[in-house]
Amino acid sequence: MATRHASIAFRHLSRRLLGSSSAAASPRLLGYFHQPGATVCLNDYRSQTPSAPVFAPIAGSTSPRLSLDFLPIDAASSRFTLYDSHRGLLLLLRSAKARGPHLLVCDPVSRLHALLPPPPRSEARDFVGAALVSRRGGWGSLDCDAVLVTVPGGRPRAWVAHVRGSKCCWRALPPSREAIGFHPFWFECRCVHAAGSLYWHVCNNDSALALDAATMEFSFARAPSLILDEYTFAKFRFGETPDDGRLCVGALEWERLMLCVRGTGSKDGWVLERDVCLRKVLDSVPGLPKDAPGRTSRIWLGDIDAGRTGKVFISTLGHGCFAYLLDTGRLDCLTTDDGLEYGRTIFAYFSVPDGGSDS
């Protein structure tokens, strides 16, 4: 009976979020999910244990304060980590070396969730990342596809999970012809959705691993030469432009924020869209070194906001997490009500139209 009442309550909530049928034609940004933690210095960064996932609604909006308290206790705690957000669904992962990684898919609005079984063949030692690929149906449905990426023998391979309600079947795709020339340790496990593809960044590498969501083919996407020629080890990020969703690449080095988009007139097809000096903006960050080398070693571009609000997220070591608005130059410190710093990956969370599906 309690479950039925909860289902009815969240059905009403879903309808309120979606609004009229005309407003439901496109997803609406409700807020951000992340896993906060205490501000730490360099020596403590890798040892930090994140808190349980939390939701931050859009400031001043009527979005509800969603939570994951409906999940099993170990998933609602920090035992599971946030790995992706796509079309109103979240993907969480718990790594179990003996039996392979465990994925959990949930819809915070309808409060539905499904714990996926590991792939038929354990490749835990070759696991590098996971993501949501597509969703069929709107709120109240968990019909979706997720992907788990491994690198057996140094070649990327996708395991696709077809989730239909409470059932899940895995499909192993052949390994890619593309071979990686670095140790899998350097992969960033969380991906970026941008312009129809999924991107896994690689630390200290000039390319990111890309997966075409339509063809499920892997490739390596090289960063623009405008960035690579300027900086030896630029910490670049793929993303989408806020106005029209074009593929873009950003980097923050030596107090300079660069944003490149596809265009003509350059040797590799990338042109400079934004070039902003952040020296005066960074002067407002308490405790941040005043010299450019000191700042460069402590700050980097965390991500281009997937919510397409015109913001980029700036991460630091020991000085907090920030949102920078490109059009106004405003810098906001991102902290929770209890003073914790926003998680290193901030996932934009959208409503999904009733009956909507990926194109």
ABEGO torsion letter per residue (X at the ends): XAAAAAAAAAAAAAAAAAEBAAAAABBBBAEBBBBBBBBBBAAAAAABBBBBBBBBBBBGBABBBBBAAABBAAAABAABBBABBBGGBBBBBBBBAAAEBBBBBBBAAAGBBBBBBBBABBAAAABABBBBABBBEBBGBABBBBBBBBBBGGBBBBBBBBBBEABBBBBBBBBBABBBABBAAABBABBBBBGGBBBBBBBGBABBBBBBAAAGBBBBBBBBAAAAAABABBBBBBBBBAAAGBBBBBBBBGGBBBBBBBBBGBAAGBBBABBBBAAAAAAABBGBBABAAAAAAABBBABBBAAGAGBBBBBBBGAEBBBBBAAAGBBBBBBBAAGBBBBABBBBBBBBBBGBBBX
